[in-house]
Amino acid sequence: MQKDTLVFNLIRQELERQRRGIELIASENFTSLQVMQAMGNVMTNKYAEGYPGRRYYGGCEIVDQTEQLAIDRLKQIFNIEYANVQPHSGAQANAALMLAILQPGDAILGLDLSMGGHLTHGAAVNFSGKLYQPHFYGVTKEEGLIDYNMLEAQARKVKPKLIICGASAYSRDIDYARIRKVADEVGAFVMADIAHPAGLIAKGLLGNPFEHCHFVTSTTHKTLRGPRGGVIMMGKDFENPFGLKDVKGNVRMMSNLIDMAVFPGTQGGPLEHVIAAKAVAFGEILTDEFTQYAKQVQLNAQAMAKAFVAKNYQIISGGTDNHLMLIDLRNKNISGKKAEQVLGMADITANKNMVPFDDKSAFVTSGIRFGVAAVTTRGCKEEHMNFIVDAIDTVLMNADNQAIIEQTKKSVNDWMLQFPLYPELG
């Protein structure tokens, strides 16, 4: 068979792009080589609809073991009773969970997208905003912290069936206990979407959502440093409150409803090659090495935030507890769109992002989001954050000076040579 040199040349170019630049997109990370190797394996050839020991296809004896290993390791990481590792993404994990516990038209309450929330938490353009009746809470204008008073008032007013906590651009820990208290008052479920801080939660560096939330979803990349995918978890399984019974007349557990909502509810055959890579990543998370990594992520984020504040950048909420920070650029007279573009020209990758109470559209934005999970994987420590912030500041303060941007790009490329990425790939 003729080798597809066009595609493999593009893959090589992408490897070189990743190697030479500073990766600050908060949603991204670099997997280990063994995670990538596990993802590109013969299990991609296997159809395995169903669950370990309960498949609709033959020949699943081996993939059953791999998937069960991924489940067992994930349960060990978070010390939980239930995990489903089949969702193809965090969005599909959320879709399946909502399918399991909601009816079309049910009210849901989530953090507003413009305040740092996520599309799947009720945005009008997303399934969550189309199938269900979305309501929102926000952050305080003064401090940029979740407005728990607003959350409580909204919950009492609209009586949601589900309260969603978690965010895509929020840098502080979340008070799960307070949210659960109001949820119990109004008769709502609580779902924590921990896609961003999951790696820090896994090592006890942030609050534990499993103690207070009925359901927890996550992606497996970002701070978990695994392949792209999703998971659904419960700290403790419990009988479904809907009175649904199985064919023998026994009340179904919530785990049964969630499993059915993933397959056949929202997906067909699971990606067993990706699940194999998830299993490898979960094994890595159980090591002391990952504990040190997670601690370094937090230290690096705090060092970066301090460096930005020293240069008079306005960080929403004033700092960070996790791996990311959202910066309001209005006092620097540059939009998020322009900042993303010019930083990209210097091989510094980040993404524009709306800030709370933004006066610009989602296509322009007043903010930019930075995350340190990927540069920490590359080997960066606290002392390296000053170089990164200096480079960012140089570009943003000279956004129309091509010569300075090119000079910064060369400095970035030279600097990143000390942090080799996948040297085994040549």
C-alpha positions as CSV (number, residue, x, y, z in Angstrom):
1,M,0.0,0.0,0.0
2,Q,1.3,3.4,-0.9
3,K,2.2,5.6,2.0
4,D,0.2,8.8,2.3
5,T,3.1,11.2,2.4
6,L,0.8,14.2,2.3
7,V,-1.0,13.4,5.6
8,F,2.2,12.2,7.4
9,N,4.1,15.3,6.3
10,L,1.3,17.4,7.9
11,I,1.5,15.4,11.0
12,R,5.3,16.0,11.1
13,Q,4.6,19.8,10.6
14,E,2.2,19.7,13.6
15,L,4.9,18.0,15.7
16,E,7.3,20.7,14.8
17,R,4.8,23.4,15.6
18,Q,4.1,22.0,19.0
19,R,7.8,21.7,19.7
20,R,8.9,25.2,18.9
21,G,6.0,27.1,20.5
22,I,4.8,28.0,24.0
23,E,1.4,26.2,24.4
24,L,-0.9,28.2,26.8
25,I,-4.3,27.0,25.7
26,A,-5.9,25.9,29.0
27,S,-7.7,23.0,27.3
28,E,-4.6,21.4,25.9
29,N,-1.8,19.3,27.2
30,F,0.8,16.9,25.9
31,T,0.2,13.2,26.5
32,S,3.0,10.8,27.3
33,L,4.5,8.9,24.4
34,Q,2.9,5.6,25.7
35,V,-0.5,7.2,25.8
36,M,-0.2,8.1,22.1
37,Q,1.2,4.6,21.3
38,A,-1.8,3.0,23.0
39,M,-4.2,5.2,21.1
40,G,-2.8,4.1,17.7
41,N,-3.3,0.3,18.1
42,V,-5.3,-2.6,16.7
43,M,-8.2,-2.1,19.1
44,T,-9.4,0.6,16.6
45,N,-10.5,-2.4,14.5
46,K,-12.8,-3.8,17.2
47,Y,-16.5,-3.1,17.5
48,A,-17.6,-3.5,21.1
49,E,-21.1,-2.1,21.6
50,G,-22.2,-2.7,25.2
51,Y,-20.1,-3.0,28.3
52,P,-17.5,-5.5,29.6
53,G,-19.1,-8.9,29.9
54,R,-22.3,-7.5,28.2
55,R,-21.4,-6.9,24.5
56,Y,-23.5,-7.1,21.4
57,Y,-20.5,-8.4,19.4
58,G,-18.2,-11.5,19.8
59,G,-14.5,-11.3,20.2
60,C,-14.5,-8.7,23.0
61,E,-12.6,-10.8,25.6
62,I,-9.5,-8.6,25.4
63,V,-11.1,-5.2,25.0
64,D,-13.3,-6.1,28.0
65,Q,-10.1,-6.4,30.1
66,T,-8.8,-3.1,28.8
67,E,-12.0,-1.2,29.5
68,Q,-12.4,-2.7,32.9
69,L,-8.8,-1.7,33.7
70,A,-9.6,1.9,32.7
71,I,-12.7,1.8,34.9
72,D,-10.9,0.3,37.9
73,R,-8.0,2.8,37.7
74,L,-10.4,5.8,37.4
75,K,-12.3,4.6,40.4
76,Q,-9.1,4.3,42.3
77,I,-7.9,7.7,41.3
78,F,-11.0,9.5,42.8
79,N,-12.0,6.8,45.4
80,I,-15.4,6.4,43.8
81,E,-18.0,3.6,43.2
82,Y,-18.9,4.2,39.6
83,A,-17.2,5.3,36.4
84,N,-18.1,5.1,32.7
85,V,-15.1,5.6,30.4
86,Q,-16.9,5.4,27.0
87,P,-17.9,9.0,26.2
88,H,-16.1,10.2,23.2
89,S,-15.7,13.7,24.7
90,G,-16.7,15.9,27.7
91,A,-19.6,17.3,25.7
92,Q,-20.9,13.8,25.0
93,A,-20.5,12.8,28.7
94,N,-22.6,15.8,29.6
95,A,-25.2,15.0,27.0
96,A,-25.5,11.4,28.2
97,L,-25.8,12.4,31.8
98,M,-28.5,14.9,31.0
99,L,-30.3,12.3,28.9
100,A,-30.3,9.9,31.9
101,I,-31.8,12.3,34.5
102,L,-33.8,14.9,32.5
103,Q,-36.8,15.2,30.3
104,P,-37.0,17.7,27.4
105,G,-38.1,21.0,28.7
106,D,-36.8,20.4,32.3
107,A,-35.1,23.5,33.8
108,I,-31.4,23.5,34.3
109,L,-29.2,26.1,36.0
110,G,-25.5,26.6,35.0
111,L,-22.8,29.2,34.9
112,D,-23.4,31.7,32.0
113,L,-21.1,31.1,29.1
114,S,-20.2,34.8,29.0
115,M,-19.2,34.5,32.7
116,G,-16.8,31.6,32.2
117,G,-19.2,28.7,31.8
118,H,-19.3,26.1,29.0
119,L,-21.5,25.5,25.9
120,T,-23.0,22.3,27.4
121,H,-24.2,24.1,30.5
122,G,-27.2,25.6,28.7
123,A,-25.9,27.8,25.9
124,A,-28.6,28.6,23.3
125,V,-26.6,27.2,20.4
126,N,-25.9,23.9,22.2
127,F,-28.1,20.8,22.7
128,S,-28.3,21.7,26.4
129,G,-30.0,25.0,25.6
130,K,-32.2,23.6,22.9
131,L,-33.5,20.5,24.6
132,Y,-33.8,21.9,28.1
133,Q,-35.0,25.1,29.7
134,P,-31.7,27.0,30.5
135,H,-31.2,29.4,33.4
136,F,-28.0,30.9,34.5
137,Y,-26.0,32.4,37.4
138,G,-22.9,34.5,37.0
139,V,-20.0,36.1,38.8
140,T,-19.8,39.2,40.9
141,K,-18.8,42.3,39.0
142,E,-16.4,43.5,41.8
143,E,-14.4,40.4,42.5
144,G,-15.1,38.1,39.5
145,L,-16.1,35.2,41.9
146,I,-19.1,33.0,41.5
147,D,-22.2,34.8,42.7
148,Y,-23.5,32.2,45.1
149,N,-26.3,34.5,46.2
150,M,-27.5,34.8,42.6
151,L,-27.2,31.0,42.2
152,E,-29.3,30.4,45.2
153,A,-31.9,33.0,44.2
154,Q,-32.2,31.6,40.7
155,A,-32.5,28.1,42.0
156,R,-35.3,29.0,44.4
157,K,-37.1,30.9,41.6
158,V,-36.9,28.5,38.7
159,K,-36.7,25.2,40.7
160,P,-34.2,23.5,38.2
161,K,-34.0,19.7,37.9
162,L,-30.3,20.0,37.6
163,I,-27.7,22.5,38.8
164,I,-24.4,22.5,36.9
165,C,-21.2,23.7,38.5
166,G,-17.9,23.9,36.7
167,A,-16.5,26.2,34.1
168,S,-14.2,26.6,31.1
169,A,-12.7,30.0,32.1
170,Y,-12.9,30.3,35.9
171,S,-9.7,30.3,38.0
172,R,-11.0,29.7,41.5
173,D,-12.1,26.6,43.5
174,I,-15.9,26.0,43.8
175,D,-18.0,25.7,46.9
176,Y,-19.7,22.4,46.1
177,A,-21.1,22.1,49.6
178,R,-23.0,25.4,49.3
179,I,-24.4,24.4,45.9
180,R,-25.5,21.0,47.2
181,K,-27.3,22.6,50.1
182,V,-29.5,24.8,47.9
183,A,-30.0,21.9,45.5
184,D,-31.4,19.8,48.3
185,E,-33.7,22.7,49.2
186,V,-35.2,22.9,45.7
187,G,-35.0,19.2,44.8
188,A,-32.3,19.4,42.2
189,F,-29.5,17.1,41.1
190,V,-26.0,18.6,41.1
191,M,-23.5,17.8,38.4
192,A,-19.9,19.0,38.6
193,D,-18.1,19.3,35.3
194,I,-14.5,19.1,36.3
195,A,-13.0,18.9,32.8
196,H,-10.4,21.7,33.6
197,P,-9.3,21.1,37.2
198,A,-9.7,17.2,37.2
199,G,-6.0,16.5,37.5
200,L,-5.7,18.9,40.5
201,I,-8.8,17.4,42.1
202,A,-7.4,13.9,41.6
203,K,-4.4,14.8,43.8
204,G,-6.4,16.6,46.5
205,L,-5.2,20.1,45.6
206,L,-8.7,21.4,45.1
207,G,-12.1,20.8,46.7
208,N,-13.6,17.3,46.2
209,P,-16.9,17.4,44.2
210,F,-17.7,13.8,45.0
211,E,-18.5,14.6,48.6
212,H,-21.4,16.9,47.5
213,C,-22.4,16.3,43.9
214,H,-24.6,13.5,42.6
215,F,-22.7,13.3,39.3
216,V,-19.2,14.3,38.1
217,T,-18.2,14.5,34.4
218,S,-14.8,15.3,32.9
219,T,-12.7,15.2,29.9
220,T,-9.6,13.0,30.0
221,H,-7.2,15.5,28.4
222,K,-6.5,18.9,29.9
223,T,-5.0,18.5,33.4
224,L,-5.6,14.7,33.4
225,R,-3.0,14.6,30.6
226,G,-4.7,11.7,28.8
227,P,-6.1,11.2,25.3
228,R,-9.1,13.3,24.1
229,G,-12.2,11.8,25.6
230,G,-14.8,12.0,28.4
231,V,-15.9,10.1,31.5
232,I,-18.9,10.1,33.8
233,M,-18.5,9.3,37.5
234,M,-20.4,9.0,40.8
235,G,-18.9,9.0,44.3
236,K,-21.7,6.6,45.4
237,D,-24.2,4.8,43.3
238,F,-27.8,5.2,44.4
239,E,-31.3,4.0,43.4
240,N,-32.9,6.1,40.7
241,P,-35.6,8.4,42.1
242,F,-37.8,7.9,39.1
243,G,-39.2,4.5,40.1
244,L,-37.7,2.8,37.0
245,K,-37.4,-1.0,37.4
246,D,-35.7,-3.7,35.5
247,V,-37.4,-6.7,33.9
248,K,-37.2,-8.6,37.3
249,G,-39.0,-5.7,39.1
250,N,-35.9,-4.5,40.9
251,V,-35.4,-0.7,41.1
252,R,-32.7,0.3,38.7
253,M,-29.6,2.0,40.1
254,M,-28.5,5.4,38.6
255,S,-25.4,3.6,37.2
256,N,-27.8,1.5,35.0
257,L,-29.5,4.7,33.7
258,I,-26.2,6.4,32.9
259,D,-24.8,3.4,31.2
260,M,-27.9,3.1,29.0
261,A,-27.8,6.9,28.3
262,V,-24.2,6.5,27.0
263,F,-25.0,3.3,25.0
264,P,-27.4,3.0,23.3
265,G,-28.6,6.5,24.3
266,T,-26.0,8.8,22.7
267,Q,-23.3,6.6,21.2
268,G,-22.8,3.4,19.4
269,G,-19.5,1.4,19.5
270,P,-17.0,2.8,22.0
271,L,-13.5,3.7,20.8
272,E,-11.6,0.9,22.5
273,H,-8.2,2.1,21.2
274,V,-8.9,5.5,22.9
275,I,-10.1,3.7,26.1
276,A,-6.8,1.8,26.1
277,A,-5.0,5.1,26.0
278,K,-7.3,6.3,28.8
279,A,-6.3,3.3,30.9
280,V,-2.6,4.1,30.4
281,A,-3.1,7.7,31.4
282,F,-5.1,6.7,34.5
283,G,-2.2,4.5,35.5
284,E,0.1,7.4,35.1
285,I,-2.1,9.6,37.3
286,L,-1.8,7.0,40.1
287,T,1.9,7.6,40.4
288,D,3.9,9.9,42.7
289,E,5.3,11.5,39.6
290,F,1.9,12.8,38.6
291,T,1.4,14.1,42.1
292,Q,4.5,16.3,41.7
293,Y,3.3,17.3,38.2
294,A,-0.1,18.5,39.5
295,K,1.5,20.5,42.3
296,Q,3.9,22.1,39.8
297,V,0.9,23.1,37.6
298,Q,-0.6,24.9,40.5
299,L,2.7,26.6,41.4
300,N,3.3,27.6,37.8
301,A,-0.2,29.1,37.5
302,Q,0.3,31.2,40.6
303,A,3.7,32.3,39.5
304,M,2.3,33.4,36.1
305,A,-0.6,35.2,37.7
306,K,1.8,37.1,40.0
307,A,4.0,38.1,37.0
308,F,1.0,39.4,35.1
309,V,-0.3,41.4,38.0
310,A,3.2,42.9,38.4
311,K,2.8,44.2,34.8
312,N,-0.7,45.7,35.6
313,Y,-2.7,43.0,33.8
314,Q,-6.2,42.5,35.2
315,I,-6.8,38.9,36.1
316,I,-10.5,38.1,36.6
317,S,-10.9,37.2,40.3
318,G,-7.5,38.6,41.1
319,G,-5.5,35.3,40.8
320,T,-5.9,31.6,40.4
321,D,-6.4,28.4,42.4
322,N,-6.1,26.0,39.5
323,H,-4.2,25.8,36.2
324,L,-5.6,28.8,34.3
325,M,-6.4,32.5,34.4
326,L,-8.6,34.8,32.4
327,I,-7.2,38.3,31.7
328,D,-9.3,41.4,30.9
329,L,-7.2,43.3,28.3
330,R,-9.2,46.5,28.1
331,N,-6.7,48.5,30.2
332,K,-4.1,47.4,27.6
333,N,-6.1,48.7,24.7
334,I,-6.1,45.5,22.7
335,S,-8.9,43.0,22.0
336,G,-8.8,39.3,22.7
337,K,-9.0,38.6,19.0
338,K,-6.0,40.8,18.2
339,A,-4.0,39.4,21.2
340,E,-4.6,35.8,20.0
341,Q,-3.5,36.7,16.5
342,V,-0.3,38.5,17.3
343,L,0.7,36.0,20.0
344,G,0.3,33.3,17.4
345,M,2.6,35.1,15.1
346,A,5.3,34.8,17.9
347,D,4.5,31.0,18.3
348,I,2.7,31.7,21.6
349,T,-0.6,29.9,21.5
350,A,-3.6,31.0,23.6
351,N,-7.3,31.8,22.9
352,K,-9.4,34.8,23.0
353,N,-12.2,34.7,25.6
354,M,-15.1,36.8,26.8
355,V,-14.7,38.3,30.2
356,P,-17.6,38.8,32.6
357,F,-19.7,41.8,31.6
358,D,-17.8,42.1,28.3
359,D,-18.7,45.0,26.0
360,K,-17.4,43.1,22.9
361,S,-18.8,40.2,21.0
362,A,-17.7,36.6,21.4
363,F,-15.9,36.9,18.0
364,V,-13.8,39.8,19.3
365,T,-13.8,39.6,23.1
366,S,-12.0,41.7,25.7
367,G,-10.1,38.9,27.2
368,I,-7.6,36.1,26.7
369,R,-7.2,32.8,28.6
370,F,-3.9,31.2,29.6
371,G,-3.3,27.8,31.1
372,V,0.0,26.2,32.2
373,A,-0.8,22.5,32.1
374,A,1.1,22.0,28.8
375,V,4.2,24.1,29.5
376,T,4.4,22.3,32.9
377,T,4.5,19.0,31.1
378,R,7.3,20.4,29.0
379,G,9.3,20.9,32.2
380,C,8.7,24.6,33.0
381,K,8.9,25.7,36.6
382,E,8.0,28.8,38.5
383,E,11.2,30.6,37.5
384,H,10.3,30.2,33.8
385,M,7.0,32.0,34.1
386,N,8.7,35.4,34.0
387,F,10.2,34.7,30.5
388,I,6.7,33.6,29.2
389,V,5.0,36.7,30.7
390,D,7.7,39.0,29.4
391,A,7.3,37.5,25.9
392,I,3.6,37.9,26.0
393,D,3.8,41.5,27.2
394,T,6.4,42.4,24.6
395,V,4.1,41.1,21.8
396,L,0.9,42.7,23.1
397,M,2.5,46.1,23.8
398,N,4.0,46.0,20.2
399,A,1.1,44.4,18.4
400,D,1.7,46.4,15.2
401,N,5.5,46.1,15.2
402,Q,6.3,43.1,13.0
403,A,10.0,43.3,13.6
404,I,9.6,43.0,17.4
405,I,7.1,40.2,17.0
406,E,9.5,38.3,14.8
407,Q,12.4,38.9,17.2
408,T,10.2,37.6,20.1
409,K,9.3,34.5,18.0
410,K,13.0,33.7,17.5
411,S,13.6,34.1,21.3
412,V,10.6,31.8,22.0
413,N,11.8,29.2,19.5
414,D,15.3,29.2,20.9
415,W,14.1,29.2,24.5
416,M,11.9,26.1,24.0
417,L,14.8,24.0,22.8
418,Q,15.6,23.4,26.5
419,F,12.3,21.7,26.9
420,P,12.3,18.8,24.3
421,L,9.0,17.3,23.3
422,Y,8.9,13.7,22.2
423,P,12.6,13.4,21.5
424,E,12.0,9.7,20.8
425,L,10.2,10.7,17.5
426,G,13.4,12.1,16.1
